[in-house]
Amino acid sequence: ISRDAEQRQKFSEKIIVLLLTVDAIQGVDMMVRAAKRSMVDELEAMLDVVDPQEPGKSLSMRRRTFDMPSGAIQK
């Protein structure tokens, strides 16, 4: 996967879908929120390996922004 750009792109897209799915989980319980945070942290770490961001970004900007193609998310 490290040498194949197409595979990296597909893997990145799958991670993004998982991030969006986890983000859609609702709950006010502390365990639910902690589990969501843990999953997001793991997925973001995986995404950083597959699709590293340019250095110099503020550490307070933990969330990534994604350019999703129109129609990618169906309601």
Secondary structure, DSSP 8 states (H G I E B T S, - for coil): --S-HHHHHHHHHHHHHHHHHHHH----SHHHHHHHHHHHHHHHHHHHHHS---TT--TT--S------TTSS--
